[in-house]
Amino acid sequence: MNARPIVVGGPPNPAAEGASVSVILGEPASTFRTSVVADLARRAELGVVAVGTSTGLVQACASRRPDVALVALDLPPDGGLSTVERLAAAAPDVRVVVWMEIPDGADAVAAIRAGARGVLARDIGRDALARAIVRVAAGEVALPRCLERAVVDELQGLERRSPGPMALTLLSARQREVLALVADGRQNRDIAAALGISEFTVKRHVHNILGKFDVPSRAAAARLHGSAHAVGGDRGPLA
């Protein structure tokens, strides 16, 4: 069944929709991928290339800086969600959409937590797919209509189970680790050494954390971390 996507986040930007949008498709080589790339490439508003592995996709997005990355949930070898988390650090300006065979609320929330801007079904009509890509590039969030209620229900369930504000559920596992160290008063250099990542990557994680929380400073993010433990007790770093 072709699921017609909806977009969330305000009216589309006419100028952005009329401009060329660059897309990298993360999808293993197959006749399906060939068909999708051929269909999208014939559209004047889209420029499309395809990559077959998670490592290749992260490298391509870091070097090419496309507007949108369309990532298969089962992208080998690391899987789509892990790839989205890596993209958030390596190419934070790229807007990511995860697509999967039969998306449900839990899958959609997991993708959004990882950093995705949308979730689509793989059997979406090609015209609808092209429209969704263009609108995500313009800053909107794409979801199939059939997932609206499921995503809301799942987020509300996460809020009830969460030890703190619902915003904390939007962080990836790595971002929760970074936030725990920020709340402990650690500086970026110390955090990088503790987690075995670069200082630049730490800076990008902190930037994304502040954006997800919609707060202006590390101190404000640390206070949210503290409130989570105050509500949930001593459970470790946002367990």
Stockholm file with secondary structure:
# STOCKHOLM 1.0

chainA/1-239         MNARPIVVGGPPNPAAEGASVSVILGEPASTFRTSVVADLARRAELGVVAVGTSTGLVQACASRRPDVALVALDLPPDGGLSTVERLAAAAPDVRVVVWMEIPDGADAVAAIRAGARGVLARDIGRDALARAIVRVAAGEVALPRCLERAVVDELQGLERRSPGPMALTLLSARQREVLALVADGRQNRDIAAALGISEFTVKRHVHNILGKFDVPSRAAAARLHGSAHAVGGDRGPLA
#=GR chainA/1-239 SS CCCCEEEESSSCCHHHHHSCEEEEEECCSSHHHHHHHHHHHTSTTEEEEEECSHHHHHHHHHHHCCSEEEEETTCTTTCHHHHHHHHHHHCTTSEEEEEESSCCHHHHHHHHHHTCSEEEETTCCHHHHHHHHHHHHTTCEEEEGGGHHHHHHHHHHHHHHCSSCGGGGGSCHHHHHHHHHHHTTCCHHHHHHHHTSCHHHHHHHHHHHHHHHTCSSHHHHHHHHHHHHHHHCSCSTTC
#=GC SS_cons         CCCCEEEESSSCCHHHHHSCEEEEEECCSSHHHHHHHHHHHTSTTEEEEEECSHHHHHHHHHHHCCSEEEEETTCTTTCHHHHHHHHHHHCTTSEEEEEESSCCHHHHHHHHHHTCSEEEETTCCHHHHHHHHHHHHTTCEEEEGGGHHHHHHHHHHHHHHCSSCGGGGGSCHHHHHHHHHHHTTCCHHHHHHHHTSCHHHHHHHHHHHHHHHTCSSHHHHHHHHHHHHHHHCSCSTTC
//
